[in-house]
């Protein structure tokens, strides 16, 4: 009978967010005989659960034995406590008790085989009968685990969604400038003295600037990779974002973005995808021939983001609403960018028949950043800066700082490229990586 019990657990959203340091660790001891104990860990939760359900492999010695089990999720000790008694129920039948559950403070939760199949009872508890309890549990896991897949750390779906928006419309907004901003990047050195007028590629001509032709499409590709270290885990992360911009004028544009991401933690794979729609609005634009001036872009937008992992048996769908502000001051060859962003993230309840799934995400993220750019003649530039991120609701990594530094080249045609270092530094969390971003004027 242990097979349906743990098969049910494997399918529940509580296990869905289970992660731990050999990502998943099962600590088992025979009831009344603690010397008969076992610790089994791994990175693929369904495989571990299947072996336990079949009492095969490392779990074979507990076939038919009453035991206490404690499950460690991604550094969260004692996240779930379970006891199994093959004869403790009504009429001497099986009895399963959940003794501890992260985020739950009520009495032990008891399942008696006399009331029906234990696996069905567990599934109903986790997926149908107690949605508020399970949502609290999943929220607790995200608030405690530094590698939870939906929320609470730089790898989570909420943080990735906020990062895409902040980079695209905040800290790296200068990689996709308006037509007037392109013209200011270049000095009139290309003027043909013999002709007494501007050459076709001179900054006083818009012939070479697709961006200056309002209504043009711009396309952008951002690639970002990192090596990750936490107190207990290590891994790597890769992001590829495709975005297309329809610029109605120098003042208003519409951007549709498709951020895709993959990361692995201790050989467990996680996949992210999102669909973002944003409306950058230039409230201020410095004049093309001014020596110095202020630009200000405000970008409201929203997105739907999904995350899933077979290895974690984890996932969820979230929506995000956000507002990004980017203030840019140009003086000579220097540009100073100050960016601010607020995003609200909420999970979506997914109903399927009598069952419902909600990872319990209700998060707000504040990002503040700055970048200094020094431009050389010919379009080359160097930049450096940093972003500070604050999860305003409970999270495993409350705040972290992300420095950036690199080189950039921008052409008068609107073809731009940037490459550089980026990192994330929080309490018990470190990552180092790099960025490659390319802006196409079509």
Residue pairs with C-beta under 8 A, 6 or more apart in sequence:
1 86
1 94
1 113
1 118
2 52
2 53
2 55
2 84
3 53
3 54
3 119
4 53
4 117
4 118
4 119
4 120
5 53
5 84
5 96
5 118
5 119
5 122
6 49
6 52
6 53
7 49
7 50
7 53
7 119
8 118
8 119
8 120
8 122
8 123
8 126
9 15
9 49
9 82
9 122
9 126
10 45
10 46
10 49
10 50
10 53
10 313
11 123
11 127
11 313
12 122
12 123
12 126
12 127
12 134
13 126
13 127
13 134
13 138
13 357
13 358
13 359
14 80
14 101
14 126
14 134
14 137
14 138
15 45
15 49
15 313
16 138
16 312
16 313
16 314
16 315
16 359
17 73
17 138
17 141
17 142
17 145
17 148
17 149
17 150
17 312
17 314
17 359
18 24
18 45
18 71
18 73
18 74
18 79
18 80
18 141
18 312
18 313
18 314
19 73
19 74
19 75
19 76
19 141
19 145
19 147
19 148
19 149
19 265
19 268
19 312
19 314
20 41
20 71
20 72
20 73
20 74
20 75
20 76
20 79
20 145
20 232
21 41
21 72
21 74
21 75
21 232
21 233
21 266
22 41
22 42
22 43
22 266
23 41
23 42
23 43
23 45
23 74
23 147
23 233
23 265
23 266
23 268
23 311
23 312
24 41
24 42
24 43
24 45
24 48
24 71
24 72
24 73
25 39
25 40
25 41
25 71
25 72
26 38
26 39
26 40
26 41
26 48
26 52
26 69
26 70
26 71
27 37
27 38
27 39
27 69
27 70
27 71
27 72
28 37
28 38
28 39
28 40
28 59
28 62
28 67
28 68
28 69
29 36
29 37
29 38
29 67
29 68
30 36
30 37
30 62
30 65
30 66
30 67
31 66
31 67
31 68
31 83
31 85
32 66
36 61
36 65
38 58
38 59
38 61
38 62
40 48
40 51
40 52
40 58
40 59
41 48
42 48
43 265
43 266
43 267
43 268
43 311
44 267
44 268
44 310
44 311
45 311
45 312
45 313
46 310
46 311
46 313
51 57
51 58
51 59
52 59
55 62
55 63
55 64
64 86
66 83
66 84
66 85
66 86
66 87
66 88
67 83
67 84
68 81
68 82
68 83
69 81
69 82
69 83
69 84
70 77
70 78
70 80
70 81
70 82
70 100
71 79
71 80
71 81
71 82
72 78
72 79
73 79
73 80
73 102
73 141
73 145
74 141
74 145
74 146
74 147
74 148
74 232
74 233
75 144
75 145
75 146
75 147
75 230
75 231
75 232
75 233
76 102
76 141
76 144
76 145
78 100
78 102
79 100
79 101
79 102
79 141
79 144
80 98
80 100
80 101
80 102
81 98
81 99
81 100
81 101
82 96
82 97
82 98
82 99
83 96
83 97
83 99
84 94
84 95
84 96
85 94
85 95
85 96
85 97
86 94
87 93
87 94
88 94
88 95
89 95
89 112
89 113
89 114
90 112
90 113
90 114
91 114
93 112
93 113
93 114
94 112
94 113
94 118
95 110
95 111
95 112
95 113
96 110
96 111
96 118
96 122
97 108
97 109
97 110
97 111
98 108
98 109
98 111
99 108
101 109
101 133
101 137
102 137
102 140
102 141
102 144
103 133
103 136
103 137
103 138
103 139
103 140
103 141
104 133
104 136
104 137
106 133
109 125
111 118
111 121
111 122
111 125
115 121
126 134
127 134
127 355
127 356
127 357
128 354
128 355
128 356
131 356
131 358
134 358
134 360
135 358
135 359
135 360
136 360
137 360
138 150
138 358
138 359
138 360
139 151
139 360
139 361
139 362
139 394
141 148
142 148
142 150
142 151
142 152
142 156
142 359
142 360
142 361
142 394
142 395
142 396
143 151
143 152
143 394
143 395
143 396
144 152
144 396
145 152
145 153
145 396
146 152
146 153
146 230
146 231
146 232
146 233
146 396
146 397
146 428
146 429
147 153
147 155
147 230
147 233
147 235
147 265
148 156
148 396
149 155
149 156
149 157
149 270
149 307
149 309
149 312
149 314
149 315
149 316
150 156
150 157
150 158
150 307
150 314
150 315
150 316
150 318
150 347
150 359
150 361
151 157
151 158
151 159
151 345
151 359
151 361
151 363
151 391
151 395
152 158
152 363
152 391
152 394
152 395
152 396
152 397
153 159
153 395
153 396
153 397
153 426
153 429
154 163
154 389
154 397
154 400
154 402
154 424
154 426
154 429
154 431
155 228
155 237
155 263
155 265
155 270
156 307
157 272
157 305
157 306
157 307
157 316
157 318
157 345
157 361
158 305
158 318
158 320
158 343
158 345
158 361
158 363
158 365
158 391
159 365
159 389
159 391
160 239
160 259
160 261
160 272
160 274
160 305
161 259
161 274
161 276
161 303
161 305
161 318
161 320
161 343
161 345
162 320
162 322
162 341
162 343
162 345
162 365
162 367
162 389
164 222
164 239
164 241
164 257
164 259
164 274
164 276
165 276
165 278
165 299
165 301
165 303
165 320
165 322
165 324
165 341
165 343
166 324
166 339
166 341
166 367
166 369
166 387
167 222
168 176
168 220
168 222
168 241
168 243
168 255
168 257
168 278
169 255
169 278
169 280
169 297
169 299
169 301
169 324
169 326
170 324
170 325
170 326
170 337
170 339
170 340
170 341
170 367
170 369
171 326
171 337
171 339
171 369
171 370
171 371
171 385
171 387
171 404
172 222
172 371
172 418
172 437
173 280
173 297
173 326
173 328
173 337
173 339
174 181
174 328
174 335
174 337
174 373
175 220
175 408
175 410
175 416
175 418
175 437
175 439
176 218
176 220
176 245
176 416
176 439
177 185
177 211
177 410
177 414
177 416
178 211
178 247
178 250
178 251
178 282
178 285
179 206
179 209
179 211
179 212
179 213
179 214
179 247
179 250
180 212
180 250
180 285
180 286
180 287
180 288
181 285
181 286
181 295
182 209
182 211
182 212
182 410
182 412
182 414
183 203
183 204
183 206
183 209
183 212
183 288
184 203
184 286
184 288
184 290
184 330
185 203
185 375
185 379
185 410
185 412
186 202
186 203
186 379
186 412
187 203
187 377
188 198
188 202
188 203
188 204
189 377
190 198
190 199
190 201
190 202
190 203
191 197
191 198
191 199
191 202
191 204
192 198
192 199
198 204
198 205
199 205
200 207
200 208
201 207
201 208
201 412
203 288
203 412
206 212
206 213
208 412
208 413
209 412
209 413
209 414
209 441
210 216
210 218
210 413
210 414
210 441
210 442
211 218
211 247
211 414
211 441
214 247
214 248
214 249
214 250
215 246
215 247
215 248
216 247
216 441
216 442
217 244
217 245
217 246
217 247
217 442
218 244
218 245
218 247
218 414
218 439
218 440
218 441
218 442
219 242
219 243
219 244
219 245
219 439
219 440
219 442
220 241
220 242
220 243
220 244
220 245
220 437
220 438
220 439
220 440
221 240
221 241
221 242
221 437
221 438
221 440
222 239
222 240
222 241
222 243
222 435
222 436
222 437
223 238
223 239
223 240
223 241
223 435
223 436
223 437
224 238
224 239
224 240
224 241
224 422
224 433
224 434
224 435
224 436
225 236
225 237
225 238
225 239
225 433
225 434
226 236
226 237
226 238
226 422
226 423
226 424
226 431
226 432
226 433
227 234
227 235
227 236
227 431
227 432
227 433
228 234
228 235
228 236
228 237
228 263
228 265
228 429
228 430
228 431
229 429
229 430
229 431
230 428
230 429
230 430
231 428
233 265
233 266
234 265
234 266
235 263
235 264
235 265
235 266
236 263
236 264
237 261
237 262
237 263
237 264
237 431
237 433
238 261
238 262
238 263
239 259
239 260
239 261
240 259
240 260
240 261
241 257
241 258
241 259
241 260
242 257
242 258
242 260
243 255
243 256
243 257
243 258
243 276
244 255
244 256
244 257
245 253
245 254
245 255
245 280
246 253
246 254
246 255
247 253
248 254
250 282
250 285
251 281
251 282
251 285
252 279
252 280
252 281
252 282
253 279
253 280
254 277
254 278
254 279
255 276
255 277
255 278
255 279
255 280
255 301
256 275
256 276
256 277
257 274
257 275
257 276
257 277
257 278
257 303
258 273
258 274
258 275
258 276
259 272
259 273
259 274
259 276
259 305
260 272
260 273
261 271
261 272
261 273
262 269
262 270
262 271
262 272
263 269
263 270
263 272
264 270
267 311
268 309
268 311
268 312
269 309
269 310
269 311
270 307
270 308
270 309
270 311
270 312
270 314
271 307
271 308
271 309
272 305
272 306
272 307
273 305
273 306
274 303
274 304
274 305
274 306
275 303
275 304
275 305
276 301
276 302
276 303
277 301
277 302
277 303
278 299
278 300
278 301
278 302
278 324
279 299
279 300
279 301
280 297
280 298
280 299
281 297
281 298
281 299
281 300
282 295
282 296
282 297
283 296
283 297
283 298
284 294
284 295
284 296
285 295
286 292
286 293
286 294
286 295
286 330
287 293
291 331
291 332
292 329
292 330
292 331
292 332
293 329
293 330
294 327
294 328
294 329
294 330
295 327
295 328
295 329
295 330
296 325
296 326
296 327
296 328
297 325
297 326
297 328
298 323
298 324
298 325
298 326
299 323
299 324
299 325
299 326
300 322
300 323
301 321
301 322
301 323
301 324
302 319
302 320
302 321
302 322
303 319
303 320
303 322
304 317
304 318
304 319
304 320
304 348
305 317
305 318
305 319
305 320
306 315
306 316
306 317
306 318
307 314
307 315
307 316
307 318
308 314
308 315
309 315
315 359
316 347
316 348
316 357
316 358
316 359
316 361
317 347
317 348
317 350
318 345
318 346
318 347
318 348
318 359
318 361
319 345
319 346
319 348
320 343
320 344
320 345
320 346
321 343
321 344
322 341
322 342
322 343
322 344
323 341
323 342
323 343
324 339
324 340
324 341
325 339
325 340
325 341
326 337
326 338
326 339
327 337
327 338
327 339
328 335
328 336
328 337
328 338
329 335
329 336
333 374
333 375
333 376
334 372
334 373
334 374
334 375
335 372
335 373
335 375
336 370
336 371
336 372
336 373
337 370
337 371
337 372
337 373
337 385
338 369
338 370
339 367
339 368
339 369
339 370
339 371
339 387
340 367
340 368
340 369
341 365
341 366
341 367
341 368
342 364
342 365
342 366
343 364
343 365
343 367
344 363
344 364
345 361
345 362
345 363
345 364
345 365
346 361
346 362
346 363
347 358
347 359
347 360
347 361
347 362
348 358
349 356
349 357
349 358
350 356
350 357
350 358
362 393
363 391
363 392
363 393
363 395
364 391
364 392
364 393
365 389
365 390
365 391
365 392
366 389
366 390
366 392
367 387
367 388
367 389
367 390
368 387
368 388
369 385
369 386
369 387
369 388
369 402
370 385
370 386
371 383
371 384
371 385
371 404
372 383
372 384
372 385
373 381
373 382
373 383
373 408
374 381
374 382
374 383
375 381
379 409
379 410
379 411
379 412
380 407
380 408
380 409
381 407
381 408
381 409
381 410
382 406
382 407
382 408
383 404
383 405
383 406
383 407
383 408
383 418
383 420
384 403
384 404
384 405
384 406
385 403
385 404
385 405
386 401
386 402
386 403
386 404
387 401
387 402
387 404
388 399
388 400
388 401
388 402
389 399
389 400
389 401
389 402
390 398
390 399
391 397
391 398
391 399
397 426
397 427
397 428
397 429
398 426
398 427
399 426
399 427
400 424
400 425
400 426
400 427
400 429
401 424
401 425
401 426
402 422
402 423
402 424
402 425
403 421
403 422
403 423
403 425
404 420
404 421
404 422
404 435
405 420
405 421
406 418
406 419
406 420
406 421
406 435
407 418
407 419
407 420
408 416
408 417
408 418
408 419
409 416
409 417
409 418
410 416
413 441
414 439
414 440
414 441
415 438
415 439
415 440
415 441
416 437
416 438
416 439
417 436
417 437
417 438
417 439
418 435
418 436
418 437
419 434
419 435
419 436
419 437
420 434
420 435
421 432
421 433
421 434
421 435
422 433
422 434
422 435
423 430
423 431
423 432
423 433
424 430
424 431
